[in-house]
Amino acid sequence: MKRLDRVTQEQAKQSKDGAALILLAGFTEDLLSQKALHPDELQWKILVNHLDEMIYRSKTSEKLPELDITLFSGLSKKSMELADEVVRRVQNLGDDEQYLLAVHFENIQGIIT
């Protein structure tokens, strides 16, 4: 997916930890491919930006503001499982991270727009 590689490289240049971002984005892209999910360029750009912010929060121990997880009760099991796999690759993140990440996977699946 050359266009996705370009997007990832562009974000990595701006990242505080471009190497970690490239690794996490590669893992995420492989995971999505295994599930036959193929984000468009905009979806990928937004997702990679979110991954970059997750890495930043991991390194700074910054936590997301508390979320009302009942707002995310309609997220699909598939999206939550994908998000859990990605979040587990990054250490030192709060439990709420997977809910926000799962929203990206819902979008890629066309469940939400």
N, C-alpha and C positions, 0 to 999 in steps of 0.2 A: 504494500500500500504506500506507494511513493509520496502521494500528496499528504498522507498522514505523517510520514517521516519528516517532511518539510515543516509542517505545523509544529511537530514536537521539537525539532531543532530550533525553530524560531523562539519558542517559549523557553527552551533550555538556555539560550543566550541571555535571556532576561532574568533567569532564575538565580536564586541565591545558592542553589545546589543542582546545577544542570545535570551532572552525572547521575545523581539519584533520580531525577525526574526522567531521564532517558530510560533508566532501568525499570522504573515503575510503569511508565507509559508502555514500554515493550511488553511487560508482564500483562498489563491490562488489555493491550491489543490482542495478544495471544489468547487470553481468556475469552474475549469477545468472539474471536474467530472460531474458537472451539464450540461456541454456542450458536454459530452461524449468524452473528450480529455484526453488522457493518455500518458504523456511524458515518454520516456524511461529514464533510470538512468542517462545517460550523459546529456540529455536535462534538466532533473530536477536539476542536479548539477549546470549547467551553469545558469539556471533560479534562483535558490536559491542564488547563488553568486551575481547575479544582484540585487535581492531583498535586500540582505545584504548591498550592496553598496548604494542602494536607501535610506535605513534607516540611514546609515552613513551620506549621503549628507543632509538628512532631519535634523539631529541633529546638523550638523556643519554649516548649511546654505550654503554649497558649491553648486555651480551650474555647470551643464554640460557646456562645451564650446558650443557656439552658433551653432546650426545645421541648415543646409539648408533643411527645411522640404519638399521641392519639391522632394528630393531624396526618401521620404517615401510615395509619392502619390499613389503608387501601393499597399500599404498595405490593406488587406481586412477590411471591416467594422466590421466583427466579432472580429478580432484581436485588432482593435482599441478600440472597446467597452470593451473587456476584460481588456486591458491595462488601460483604463480609470477607470474602477472599482477598480483595484488594486492601481493605483496611488492615487485615492481619499481616500484610507485607510491610506495613509501616508501623513502627513502634511508637509508644508514648502518645497515643491519640485517645480522645474521649469516646465513650460509647455512642454518642450521638452522630459521629462522623458517618457511620454506615447509612443512616437515614437520608442524609443529604446526597450522598454518593448514589444511592439507589434511585433517586429521582432522575439522575442522568441516564441510568440504564433503562428506566421506564420510557424516557424520551427516545432513546435509540431503538427500542422495540416498537415505538409508535403507539404506546399505551397512553401517553400524555404528549401534548405538544406545547 
